[in-house]
Amino acid sequence: MNIHDLEAFVAVVETGSIVGASARLNLTQPGVTRRIQNLEERLATPLLDRQSKPLKPTASGREAYEHGRRVLRSLEDLKAGVSPAGEVRGEFRLGIMPYLSTSALSEPLDSLRAAFPQLTLKITSSLSPRLVEQVLHSEIDAVAVCLADGVAPPPELVGDDLGVQAVLLIASPSLGVSKPAEHTDLARYPWVLNETGCGFRAFIRHRFEVARLPFHVGVEAQGADLRMSLVARGHGIGVVTPGALSGSPWRDAVEVVDCPGFKPQVRCWLLHRPPAGRLARPIAVFRDALAEALKGPMPLMS
């Protein structure tokens, strides 16, 4: 099997097009197409669904992609292992959920770049379920995610527990939420939350379902500033970190809802597929720096 054919196939899957793969590999589009055809002939099965836009792998193609990424990773590990300088090179595809993005992309990113200047970082932002799926399929090398406390990562992944993150409940004074509030009081109000897939949203929904209480999302919105403004205008109860609240321009327009029996929290994880190979040290550096960053005040969820 030709490694160049495999590289072309992986590039098409990851970019979603022949054009994108051509640009990545600095190869003509007919050249990319020819390499894909060579690989399909070698494996005696179609690897791409030509009717889909962007191009997507067939069931066989998805399997070939996962194996192909591991083969290419092994070759990169081999090159790194015999390099006289021992420098880690190549790509490090890192997924970060929005809630962690500001913390992860400050000191941890600086530490990673300082320790491995020859490493090319490709950063993806998405909600935790999508990132977990991507790292399971070898589309991303490592992900920083939040899962509802008590929910374990998939057993196929190596998981480093970065600890529990808690948030404050906030609302506009105009809502008239009881002080202090009971769990049943909160069920009377709508919520302003991120889209489905947000760890805090999953935690809150689960707690309400266990208590057999109604749970209603009044506004589903992406973007931290937008959610804070909606809460300030009385559209429902929201969640925010202590540090975010103190630095927000909306802090005087909202109040903290004290509900002693209900404290939303999630657990943060850094996940990757084994073996880490040449990325073992970069993953460890990023993990340790992120764990340290999470000990301090965190910014508002995005």
Backbone bond lengths (Angstrom), bond angles and torsions (degrees), N, CA, C in turn:
res aa  C-N    CA-C-N  psi(-1)  N-CA   C-N-CA  omega(-1)  CA-C   N-CA-C  phi
1 M - - - 1.469 - - 1.522 109.38 -
2 N 1.315 116.58 135.60 1.452 122.45 -177.51 1.534 110.57 -84.04
3 I 1.321 115.99 124.73 1.467 120.65 -179.42 1.528 110.76 -62.93
4 H 1.324 117.70 -35.71 1.468 119.94 179.82 1.527 110.91 -64.40
5 D 1.336 117.13 -35.73 1.465 120.09 176.45 1.525 110.03 -64.13
6 L 1.315 115.91 -41.12 1.466 120.96 179.84 1.525 110.69 -65.74
7 E 1.330 117.28 -41.61 1.465 121.01 178.05 1.524 110.89 -61.09
8 A 1.326 116.25 -40.22 1.471 119.77 179.94 1.518 110.59 -65.19
9 F 1.317 117.28 -42.77 1.466 120.77 179.61 1.527 110.97 -63.07
10 V 1.316 117.21 -46.47 1.463 120.93 179.17 1.526 110.55 -60.87
11 A 1.322 116.62 -40.67 1.470 120.15 179.60 1.520 111.34 -64.23
12 V 1.334 118.24 -39.27 1.465 120.96 178.68 1.523 110.50 -65.01
13 V 1.320 117.43 -44.12 1.468 120.75 179.63 1.522 110.45 -61.90
14 E 1.315 117.78 -42.65 1.467 120.89 -174.57 1.525 112.62 -77.76
15 T 1.322 117.76 -29.36 1.466 119.39 178.75 1.523 112.00 -94.94
16 G 1.335 116.90 -19.97 1.463 120.63 178.28 1.518 114.89 82.91
17 S 1.335 116.99 7.89 1.468 118.41 -179.09 1.515 111.15 -161.98
18 I 1.332 114.92 158.29 1.464 121.30 173.38 1.523 109.76 -65.75
19 V 1.337 115.69 -38.40 1.470 120.60 -179.90 1.528 110.43 -61.36
20 G 1.343 116.21 -46.49 1.461 119.80 -179.78 1.513 112.28 -63.44
21 A 1.336 116.20 -41.56 1.459 120.15 179.09 1.521 110.78 -65.83
22 S 1.346 115.96 -38.26 1.456 120.75 178.80 1.526 111.21 -60.16
23 A 1.345 115.77 -43.53 1.468 120.23 179.20 1.525 111.27 -66.89
24 R 1.327 116.82 -40.77 1.465 120.09 -178.79 1.526 111.50 -64.91
25 L 1.343 116.24 -41.28 1.467 120.70 -174.16 1.522 112.67 -92.43
26 N 1.350 116.66 -3.25 1.464 120.48 -176.44 1.531 109.89 54.83
27 L 1.328 114.05 49.71 1.457 122.40 -176.18 1.528 108.08 -133.11
28 T 1.328 117.86 150.82 1.461 119.80 178.02 1.529 110.16 -67.04
29 Q 1.335 115.28 155.45 1.469 119.12 178.20 1.525 112.34 -61.34
30 P 1.339 119.53 -42.67 1.469 118.57 175.55 1.523 112.00 -61.39
31 G 1.328 116.10 -33.29 1.460 119.35 177.82 1.518 112.05 -64.84
32 V 1.338 116.56 -41.27 1.470 120.39 177.08 1.523 110.23 -64.38
33 T 1.324 116.13 -46.16 1.465 120.46 179.84 1.527 111.32 -58.46
34 R 1.317 116.22 -41.96 1.462 120.80 -179.34 1.527 110.69 -63.41
35 R 1.315 116.48 -41.13 1.470 119.59 -179.86 1.529 111.36 -66.14
36 I 1.338 116.78 -38.47 1.462 119.99 177.37 1.531 109.80 -63.64
37 Q 1.318 116.01 -43.56 1.464 120.11 179.16 1.522 111.28 -63.00
38 N 1.325 117.25 -39.16 1.461 120.88 177.47 1.525 110.90 -59.72
39 L 1.347 115.49 -44.13 1.465 119.39 -178.70 1.517 110.83 -67.11
40 E 1.331 117.28 -41.70 1.464 120.83 178.55 1.534 110.83 -62.20
41 E 1.327 116.71 -40.12 1.467 119.66 177.94 1.532 110.66 -65.76
42 R 1.320 114.99 -39.50 1.462 119.41 -179.84 1.527 111.38 -64.72
43 L 1.330 116.50 -38.28 1.464 121.11 -178.00 1.528 112.30 -92.68
44 A 1.327 116.33 -7.24 1.470 122.40 177.46 1.528 113.09 57.84
45 T 1.343 115.42 40.84 1.463 119.62 177.91 1.527 109.61 -160.59
46 P 1.357 118.55 145.32 1.472 120.46 174.89 1.531 109.81 -66.91
47 L 1.321 115.39 136.04 1.465 120.64 -179.01 1.521 113.07 -107.21
48 L 1.332 117.37 -18.97 1.466 121.47 -178.14 1.521 110.65 -125.35
49 D 1.326 114.69 141.34 1.461 120.79 172.36 1.522 107.59 -86.43
50 R 1.339 117.64 100.76 1.459 121.77 -174.92 1.520 112.95 -68.96
51 Q 1.332 118.47 -13.43 1.469 121.18 -178.25 1.530 112.01 -85.98
52 S 1.301 117.44 -14.65 1.471 120.09 -176.59 1.526 110.37 -91.32
53 K 1.325 115.06 146.35 1.456 121.82 175.25 1.531 108.19 -135.20
54 P 1.351 118.14 118.20 1.462 126.62 -0.87 1.525 112.49 -65.94
55 L 1.325 115.82 163.23 1.457 120.69 -179.76 1.528 110.23 -59.03
56 K 1.314 115.74 135.89 1.457 120.61 178.57 1.521 109.13 -126.49
57 P 1.329 117.22 149.75 1.456 119.61 178.39 1.521 111.27 -73.81
58 T 1.320 115.76 149.43 1.460 121.01 170.55 1.526 107.88 -72.50
59 A 1.336 116.53 179.90 1.466 119.29 176.95 1.528 110.17 -59.31
60 S 1.327 116.78 -43.51 1.466 120.32 176.66 1.528 110.61 -65.96
61 G 1.338 115.38 -36.40 1.455 119.84 179.26 1.513 112.63 -65.11
62 R 1.334 116.84 -37.99 1.468 119.79 177.47 1.523 110.70 -62.72
63 E 1.324 116.44 -41.58 1.464 120.38 177.97 1.526 110.44 -65.03
64 A 1.349 115.17 -42.76 1.462 119.39 179.31 1.529 111.05 -64.77
65 Y 1.324 116.21 -36.75 1.465 119.68 179.40 1.525 111.07 -63.65
66 E 1.334 116.73 -46.63 1.467 120.07 -178.39 1.527 110.75 -61.88
67 H 1.335 116.81 -44.65 1.460 119.60 177.86 1.526 110.78 -66.82
68 G 1.333 115.58 -39.41 1.457 119.96 -178.78 1.510 112.95 -63.03
69 R 1.325 116.70 -42.32 1.469 119.81 177.83 1.519 110.52 -60.94
70 R 1.336 116.93 -39.33 1.458 119.53 -179.88 1.531 111.12 -68.03
71 V 1.343 116.20 -37.78 1.465 119.27 177.46 1.522 110.62 -63.44
72 L 1.339 116.54 -46.60 1.459 120.36 -179.96 1.521 111.07 -65.57
73 R 1.328 116.42 -36.57 1.470 119.92 176.44 1.524 110.57 -63.24
74 S 1.328 116.33 -41.11 1.467 120.07 179.82 1.521 110.91 -62.83
75 L 1.331 116.41 -38.48 1.458 119.43 177.74 1.531 111.07 -65.91
76 E 1.328 116.06 -39.70 1.462 119.67 176.76 1.522 110.35 -63.72
77 D 1.337 116.81 -40.22 1.463 120.75 177.54 1.516 110.99 -62.30
78 L 1.334 115.88 -40.18 1.466 120.10 179.22 1.521 111.00 -62.66
79 K 1.336 116.22 -45.18 1.456 119.77 179.19 1.520 111.16 -62.19
80 A 1.338 116.11 -42.27 1.470 119.92 -179.62 1.517 110.97 -66.08
81 G 1.339 116.23 -36.66 1.462 120.04 -176.88 1.509 113.66 -68.46
82 V 1.337 117.57 -30.18 1.466 119.95 -178.21 1.520 111.92 -101.34
83 S 1.342 117.00 1.40 1.457 120.28 178.84 1.521 109.87 -65.42
84 P 1.343 118.81 128.78 1.470 120.79 -179.10 1.520 112.30 -58.64
85 A 1.316 116.54 -37.67 1.464 118.98 -178.18 1.521 111.98 -80.60
86 G 1.321 116.81 -17.45 1.465 120.01 -179.80 1.512 113.36 69.36
87 E 1.353 117.40 18.54 1.458 120.25 -179.05 1.521 110.85 -76.41
88 V 1.327 116.60 142.34 1.458 121.56 175.94 1.519 107.89 -86.23
89 R 1.335 115.36 121.53 1.453 120.75 -178.36 1.527 109.80 -122.98
90 G 1.328 115.91 -176.51 1.448 120.53 177.86 1.515 111.90 89.45
91 E 1.339 116.38 -159.51 1.461 122.59 -176.73 1.526 111.53 -98.74
92 F 1.314 114.35 147.01 1.460 121.81 168.60 1.521 105.52 -127.18
93 R 1.343 116.11 105.57 1.470 121.87 -177.61 1.521 108.54 -91.13
94 L 1.325 115.48 111.06 1.454 122.07 -171.88 1.527 110.41 -117.15
95 G 1.328 117.17 125.84 1.454 122.00 177.25 1.523 110.91 -104.20
96 I 1.319 116.52 134.32 1.470 121.18 -177.73 1.520 108.97 -134.11
97 M 1.329 117.01 124.82 1.460 118.94 176.76 1.523 109.56 -70.87
98 P 1.348 118.06 149.85 1.469 121.37 -172.71 1.525 114.17 -54.62
99 Y 1.345 117.81 -37.77 1.459 120.34 -177.82 1.527 111.95 -58.39
100 L 1.352 116.36 -31.06 1.459 120.92 -176.94 1.521 112.87 -97.25
101 S 1.328 117.39 -3.20 1.461 119.49 -167.27 1.526 113.73 -61.10
102 T 1.333 117.96 -45.95 1.461 118.54 -176.34 1.518 111.34 -66.61
103 S 1.333 117.34 -42.06 1.462 120.21 177.62 1.519 110.98 -65.60
104 A 1.335 116.71 -42.05 1.462 120.69 -175.81 1.520 112.33 -72.26
105 L 1.333 117.13 -31.06 1.459 119.99 -173.43 1.519 113.07 -97.12
106 S 1.313 116.96 15.98 1.468 119.64 174.72 1.525 108.99 -107.86
107 E 1.338 118.33 -105.43 1.466 121.08 -177.28 1.535 113.44 -60.12
108 P 1.346 119.90 -42.53 1.471 118.18 179.36 1.525 113.31 -59.97
109 L 1.323 116.49 -40.87 1.455 119.52 179.27 1.530 110.64 -67.37
110 D 1.334 116.52 -39.99 1.465 120.25 177.72 1.525 110.46 -61.55
111 S 1.331 116.71 -42.06 1.468 120.72 179.45 1.522 111.05 -62.94
112 L 1.313 116.20 -40.74 1.460 121.41 -179.52 1.524 110.83 -65.86
113 R 1.323 116.71 -45.42 1.465 120.32 -179.52 1.520 111.47 -66.13
114 A 1.337 116.47 -36.88 1.467 119.54 -179.75 1.525 111.32 -68.30
115 A 1.329 116.64 -38.29 1.465 120.64 -176.88 1.528 112.60 -78.03
116 F 1.346 116.53 -30.00 1.469 120.38 -175.14 1.535 109.99 -134.95
117 P 1.329 117.03 71.81 1.465 120.57 -174.87 1.532 113.81 -65.75
118 Q 1.338 118.04 -20.41 1.458 120.90 -179.14 1.525 112.74 -89.18
119 L 1.315 116.87 -1.51 1.457 121.55 -177.74 1.532 109.57 -87.89
120 T 1.331 117.14 131.67 1.466 122.17 177.17 1.524 109.05 -93.24
121 L 1.330 116.69 119.26 1.463 121.28 -178.80 1.525 110.32 -92.99
122 K 1.329 115.89 132.42 1.461 122.40 172.98 1.521 107.07 -120.68
123 I 1.331 116.77 108.88 1.462 121.41 -171.94 1.519 110.39 -104.94
124 T 1.325 115.33 131.58 1.461 123.49 178.99 1.525 108.75 -118.71
125 S 1.326 117.06 139.51 1.461 121.30 176.26 1.521 109.54 -117.61
126 S 1.322 116.22 129.45 1.461 121.33 177.41 1.527 107.91 -163.58
127 L 1.327 116.35 174.16 1.456 119.98 177.04 1.521 110.18 -75.33
128 S 1.326 115.85 159.88 1.461 121.57 -171.25 1.527 114.77 -55.05
129 P 1.349 120.53 -47.18 1.467 118.71 -178.12 1.519 113.51 -57.51
130 R 1.327 116.90 -41.30 1.460 120.49 179.69 1.528 110.81 -66.91
131 L 1.337 117.96 -41.70 1.456 120.77 179.87 1.528 111.52 -65.23
132 V 1.330 117.12 -39.96 1.464 120.01 178.04 1.530 109.69 -62.56
133 E 1.323 116.51 -41.51 1.467 120.13 178.08 1.526 110.81 -62.27
134 Q 1.317 116.92 -41.37 1.461 120.58 -178.24 1.526 112.26 -66.52
135 V 1.336 117.64 -40.52 1.467 118.74 179.94 1.526 110.30 -72.36
136 L 1.327 118.25 -31.09 1.463 121.13 175.26 1.521 111.07 -63.37
137 H 1.347 116.79 -34.99 1.453 122.14 -178.56 1.528 112.68 -92.15
138 S 1.340 116.00 10.45 1.469 121.25 178.54 1.523 113.35 63.30
139 E 1.323 116.92 22.77 1.460 120.68 176.38 1.524 110.51 -82.24
140 I 1.329 116.55 -20.57 1.460 123.90 178.39 1.528 106.66 -134.71
141 D 1.334 116.50 147.70 1.461 120.21 -176.97 1.522 112.84 -81.85
142 A 1.317 117.71 -38.69 1.463 121.74 -179.60 1.525 108.44 -153.30
143 V 1.340 116.79 151.91 1.462 120.79 -179.31 1.519 110.73 -136.83
144 A 1.327 115.36 143.43 1.460 122.29 172.58 1.523 106.68 -106.68
145 V 1.326 116.79 115.21 1.460 120.98 -172.75 1.523 110.74 -135.57
146 C 1.330 115.31 167.25 1.462 122.44 172.89 1.526 108.45 -119.75
147 L 1.326 116.13 130.09 1.453 122.22 176.64 1.523 108.51 -120.54
148 A 1.329 116.43 150.29 1.461 120.08 176.97 1.519 109.24 -54.41
149 D 1.321 116.83 135.72 1.463 120.66 -177.44 1.519 109.83 -57.63
150 G 1.323 115.53 128.19 1.455 120.57 -176.82 1.513 113.30 102.01
151 V 1.347 117.05 -13.82 1.464 121.66 177.32 1.525 108.73 -92.95
152 A 1.332 116.52 120.28 1.452 120.97 -177.04 1.532 110.53 -87.17
153 P 1.332 117.64 148.41 1.468 120.18 174.86 1.527 110.19 -65.94
154 P 1.331 118.15 163.29 1.463 120.83 177.03 1.528 111.31 -56.59
155 P 1.319 118.38 140.67 1.466 121.10 -176.63 1.524 113.69 -65.35
156 E 1.342 117.61 -18.53 1.465 119.87 179.47 1.530 112.22 -72.36
157 L 1.344 116.86 -14.05 1.454 120.94 -175.22 1.521 111.73 -104.45
158 V 1.326 114.92 150.05 1.464 120.99 169.28 1.517 107.12 -83.28
159 G 1.322 117.06 126.33 1.459 120.81 -176.30 1.514 112.90 -121.50
160 D 1.321 117.45 124.04 1.461 122.92 173.68 1.521 108.41 -102.36
161 D 1.319 116.35 117.02 1.456 122.73 -178.43 1.528 109.60 -76.43
162 L 1.331 116.94 117.82 1.465 121.84 -178.73 1.521 112.56 -99.36
163 G 1.332 116.77 7.24 1.450 119.86 173.88 1.515 114.83 99.34
164 V 1.322 114.47 171.81 1.462 122.50 -177.31 1.522 110.35 -86.95
165 Q 1.342 115.26 138.78 1.459 121.65 174.33 1.526 108.56 -117.84
166 A 1.329 116.68 128.14 1.464 121.71 -179.24 1.523 109.71 -110.53
167 V 1.327 115.98 159.85 1.461 121.35 178.06 1.528 110.24 -133.18
168 L 1.321 115.19 165.70 1.459 122.17 174.37 1.521 109.77 -96.35
169 L 1.320 116.08 147.50 1.460 121.18 170.33 1.520 107.57 -89.51
170 I 1.337 117.13 135.54 1.463 120.55 -179.30 1.526 109.68 -132.86
171 A 1.328 115.05 154.43 1.467 120.99 177.86 1.525 108.87 -156.94
172 S 1.306 115.86 161.33 1.457 120.54 173.57 1.532 108.94 -74.31
173 P 1.327 118.75 140.67 1.464 120.19 176.12 1.529 112.33 -55.64
174 S 1.325 117.15 -26.05 1.462 120.72 -178.67 1.524 112.91 -65.74
175 L 1.344 117.58 -20.01 1.466 119.87 178.54 1.525 111.73 -70.84
176 G 1.329 116.25 -27.62 1.458 119.86 179.13 1.525 114.27 71.61
177 V 1.329 117.28 37.23 1.464 120.51 178.23 1.524 109.27 -67.53
178 S 1.326 116.72 137.05 1.472 122.12 -177.04 1.524 111.42 -58.39
179 K 1.351 115.56 151.32 1.468 122.48 179.38 1.532 109.70 -128.72
180 P 1.336 117.83 111.19 1.461 127.54 -9.92 1.523 110.32 -72.67
181 A 1.310 116.22 164.90 1.460 121.12 -178.58 1.526 110.53 -101.19
182 E 1.324 115.06 148.87 1.457 120.75 171.20 1.530 108.25 -96.96
183 H 1.311 113.70 164.56 1.459 119.83 177.72 1.539 110.15 -55.22
184 T 1.321 115.90 -40.81 1.469 120.34 -179.26 1.530 112.09 -66.63
185 D 1.333 117.50 -29.38 1.462 120.47 177.53 1.530 110.82 -64.75
186 L 1.332 116.68 -40.73 1.460 121.03 -177.52 1.519 111.78 -64.45
187 A 1.331 116.55 -28.80 1.467 120.84 -177.93 1.529 112.27 -67.97
188 R 1.329 117.83 -12.59 1.463 120.80 -179.27 1.523 112.60 -83.00
189 Y 1.335 117.04 -9.26 1.467 120.32 -172.17 1.538 111.21 -116.91
190 P 1.327 116.27 151.89 1.468 119.29 172.27 1.532 110.18 -75.56
191 W 1.328 116.03 167.18 1.462 121.59 -179.68 1.528 109.79 -120.46
192 V 1.316 114.92 150.16 1.468 122.27 173.40 1.519 106.34 -112.63
193 L 1.350 116.01 107.38 1.460 119.90 -171.28 1.525 111.45 -138.76
194 N 1.318 113.54 170.75 1.451 120.76 174.64 1.522 109.28 -70.47
195 E 1.330 116.56 173.02 1.454 121.07 -179.55 1.529 111.57 -68.25
196 T 1.324 116.59 167.19 1.451 122.02 177.40 1.525 109.84 -55.35
197 G 1.327 116.28 134.31 1.458 121.36 -174.63 1.514 111.36 116.58
198 C 1.335 116.90 -18.49 1.461 121.84 175.82 1.526 109.40 -68.79
199 G 1.335 116.87 130.87 1.457 121.07 -177.91 1.513 113.10 -61.62
200 F 1.330 117.31 -40.86 1.463 119.73 179.94 1.527 110.83 -67.17
201 R 1.307 117.18 -39.27 1.462 120.28 177.21 1.533 110.17 -61.43
202 A 1.337 117.02 -42.54 1.461 120.57 179.02 1.526 110.89 -63.79
203 F 1.334 116.15 -40.10 1.469 120.34 179.53 1.528 110.33 -63.12
204 I 1.346 116.48 -47.90 1.464 120.38 -177.85 1.523 110.71 -63.55
205 R 1.331 117.30 -46.07 1.467 120.38 179.25 1.529 110.95 -58.73
206 H 1.323 116.43 -44.07 1.465 119.95 -179.03 1.524 111.19 -61.45
207 R 1.330 116.90 -44.94 1.469 120.31 -179.25 1.529 111.26 -62.68
208 F 1.324 117.06 -38.82 1.465 120.25 179.06 1.522 111.02 -69.12
209 E 1.327 116.50 -39.80 1.466 119.64 179.38 1.522 111.06 -65.31
210 V 1.326 117.22 -40.75 1.463 120.98 178.15 1.522 110.48 -61.40
211 A 1.333 116.18 -39.24 1.467 120.94 179.97 1.531 112.41 -82.28
212 R 1.347 117.00 0.90 1.465 122.92 -178.78 1.532 111.63 56.49
213 L 1.330 114.04 44.50 1.453 121.22 178.72 1.525 109.94 -114.60
214 P 1.337 117.70 149.29 1.472 119.79 178.02 1.528 111.15 -68.54
215 F 1.311 114.90 144.74 1.464 121.19 178.11 1.522 107.83 -132.34
216 H 1.329 116.19 117.39 1.463 120.93 -174.14 1.521 110.37 -126.88
217 V 1.332 116.48 120.49 1.463 121.25 174.13 1.523 107.49 -88.50
218 G 1.330 115.91 109.74 1.460 120.54 -179.17 1.511 112.35 -74.65
219 V 1.348 116.40 -39.90 1.461 121.70 179.62 1.520 108.65 -137.99
220 E 1.317 115.69 125.94 1.465 121.63 173.66 1.516 106.59 -105.17
221 A 1.327 117.59 117.81 1.464 120.45 -173.52 1.516 110.98 -142.36
222 Q 1.320 114.85 139.81 1.454 120.28 173.02 1.519 108.71 -94.02
223 G 1.317 115.05 144.54 1.459 119.23 179.70 1.504 110.98 103.89
224 A 1.324 115.89 119.93 1.464 121.43 -175.62 1.520 112.69 -63.04
225 D 1.330 117.21 -45.60 1.461 119.80 -177.84 1.523 111.29 -62.81
226 L 1.322 116.28 -38.99 1.461 119.95 179.55 1.523 110.46 -63.95
227 R 1.336 117.33 -44.83 1.464 119.70 -179.92 1.530 111.15 -63.47
228 M 1.322 117.20 -41.12 1.463 119.79 179.21 1.520 111.05 -63.07
229 S 1.328 117.48 -40.57 1.458 119.79 -179.85 1.526 111.04 -66.80
230 L 1.323 116.75 -36.54 1.465 120.60 178.35 1.525 111.33 -66.32
231 V 1.329 116.19 -41.10 1.465 120.06 176.69 1.525 109.51 -63.16
232 A 1.324 116.94 -44.30 1.463 121.17 -178.60 1.528 111.31 -61.98
233 R 1.321 117.33 -28.96 1.467 120.88 -179.82 1.524 112.48 -89.26
234 G 1.329 116.81 7.46 1.457 120.59 172.33 1.507 116.17 86.63
235 H 1.337 118.10 21.21 1.458 120.40 -177.69 1.526 113.71 -84.09
236 G 1.332 117.42 -5.44 1.456 118.93 177.10 1.514 111.97 153.76
237 I 1.329 115.28 -176.94 1.460 122.65 178.69 1.528 108.71 -86.84
238 G 1.325 116.30 139.79 1.463 121.21 178.59 1.507 111.32 -126.62
239 V 1.327 115.91 177.85 1.465 121.43 177.15 1.518 108.94 -126.28
240 V 1.335 116.14 146.03 1.460 121.45 -177.14 1.529 108.26 -156.10
241 T 1.332 116.58 151.14 1.459 119.86 175.28 1.526 109.48 -79.02
242 P 1.343 118.31 155.48 1.471 120.43 179.02 1.518 112.79 -57.44
243 G 1.343 116.80 -44.28 1.459 119.62 -179.53 1.511 112.26 -63.65
244 A 1.341 115.94 -37.66 1.469 119.94 -179.91 1.516 111.25 -66.51
245 L 1.319 116.03 -40.30 1.462 119.70 -179.22 1.516 111.19 -63.17
246 S 1.330 116.83 -42.53 1.471 120.12 -177.14 1.529 111.51 -66.58
247 G 1.346 117.41 -27.60 1.458 119.80 -178.68 1.512 114.40 -101.01
248 S 1.316 118.02 5.45 1.454 120.31 -175.10 1.529 111.74 -87.80
249 P 1.327 117.33 142.48 1.470 119.76 175.17 1.525 112.47 -68.36
250 W 1.346 117.27 -11.96 1.465 121.73 -179.42 1.526 111.88 -96.38
251 R 1.335 118.36 4.58 1.471 120.12 -171.24 1.533 113.13 -61.98
252 D 1.327 117.28 -31.06 1.466 118.90 -179.27 1.524 112.24 -83.57
253 A 1.328 117.25 -8.41 1.466 120.75 -179.22 1.522 112.45 -97.74
254 V 1.349 116.49 -2.54 1.462 120.54 179.60 1.526 109.55 -129.99
255 E 1.327 114.94 165.20 1.456 120.01 175.58 1.523 109.39 -132.54
256 V 1.312 115.39 152.82 1.465 120.32 178.85 1.521 109.01 -76.62
257 V 1.331 115.23 132.51 1.459 120.92 177.72 1.523 108.21 -90.66
258 D 1.307 116.58 116.33 1.464 121.31 179.73 1.526 109.13 -88.77
259 C 1.326 115.38 111.43 1.463 121.16 177.91 1.521 107.35 -132.28
260 P 1.342 118.09 88.45 1.468 121.87 -172.64 1.530 114.41 -53.81
261 G 1.323 117.47 -30.90 1.459 119.18 -176.63 1.510 114.58 -91.66
262 F 1.339 117.10 7.51 1.463 119.03 -175.88 1.520 109.49 -143.99
263 K 1.309 116.58 104.62 1.458 122.48 -177.90 1.528 109.57 -125.85
264 P 1.336 118.29 95.79 1.468 119.99 -179.42 1.526 111.93 -60.50
265 Q 1.323 116.11 134.66 1.450 120.25 177.11 1.533 110.00 -155.43
266 V 1.302 114.47 155.62 1.457 121.15 176.12 1.524 107.50 -134.00
267 R 1.332 115.00 166.99 1.460 120.35 177.08 1.527 108.58 -112.21
268 C 1.318 115.84 133.49 1.459 121.56 -178.65 1.528 110.77 -92.90
269 W 1.325 115.41 142.25 1.462 121.39 -177.55 1.525 110.03 -136.76
270 L 1.330 115.03 149.24 1.458 121.27 165.07 1.529 106.00 -112.18
271 L 1.327 116.61 120.46 1.459 121.78 -172.91 1.524 110.89 -120.51
272 H 1.325 115.47 144.57 1.460 120.42 172.95 1.517 109.44 -155.55
273 R 1.326 116.16 159.34 1.458 121.24 176.99 1.519 109.52 -80.93
274 P 1.326 117.68 142.57 1.463 119.26 173.41 1.531 110.13 -85.99
275 P 1.331 118.03 153.40 1.467 126.20 -9.34 1.523 110.23 -81.91
276 A 1.324 116.62 156.12 1.463 120.34 -179.30 1.523 111.50 -76.87
277 G 1.333 117.32 -23.74 1.461 120.81 178.41 1.509 112.90 57.80
278 R 1.348 115.37 -133.33 1.463 120.20 -176.54 1.520 112.60 -64.59
279 L 1.346 117.28 -16.11 1.465 120.30 -178.38 1.527 112.50 -91.93
280 A 1.326 117.62 5.21 1.470 119.84 -177.87 1.528 111.32 -58.58
281 R 1.323 117.31 -46.20 1.471 119.90 -178.94 1.528 112.07 -69.90
282 P 1.342 120.25 -45.72 1.471 118.79 176.38 1.519 113.18 -58.92
283 I 1.327 117.26 -40.36 1.466 120.11 178.68 1.522 110.08 -62.49
284 A 1.338 117.03 -42.33 1.465 120.81 -179.14 1.526 111.59 -65.72
285 V 1.328 116.83 -40.64 1.472 120.25 179.37 1.526 110.14 -64.41
286 F 1.321 116.77 -46.00 1.460 120.07 179.92 1.526 111.04 -64.90
287 R 1.329 116.87 -42.50 1.470 121.29 179.55 1.520 111.40 -58.48
288 D 1.322 117.27 -49.25 1.471 120.84 -176.94 1.528 111.51 -65.37
289 A 1.338 115.98 -39.47 1.467 119.31 179.97 1.524 111.23 -69.29
290 L 1.340 116.86 -37.94 1.462 119.76 178.64 1.527 110.97 -68.46
291 A 1.330 116.86 -40.93 1.465 120.01 178.07 1.523 110.63 -59.61
292 E 1.323 116.63 -38.80 1.469 120.60 178.81 1.531 110.41 -69.11
293 A 1.328 116.92 -40.31 1.472 120.48 -179.50 1.521 111.19 -65.24
294 L 1.326 116.77 -33.84 1.469 119.95 -177.26 1.527 112.68 -73.99
295 K 1.314 116.85 -10.47 1.468 118.56 178.71 1.526 110.93 -75.28
296 G 1.337 116.63 -24.44 1.466 120.00 -179.42 1.498 111.68 -92.55
297 P 1.356 117.54 -177.25 1.478 120.36 177.95 1.506 110.22 -60.53
298 M 1.335 115.43 134.98 1.455 120.53 178.30 1.519 110.68 -102.07
299 P 1.315 116.84 154.96 1.453 120.29 177.66 1.514 111.82 -77.65
300 L 1.311 114.18 173.42 1.449 121.71 -179.52 1.513 112.08 -61.87
301 M 1.317 117.31 145.26 1.451 121.03 177.34 1.509 110.03 -61.59
302 S 1.313 115.40 143.18 1.463 121.29 177.34 1.493 109.27 -108.94
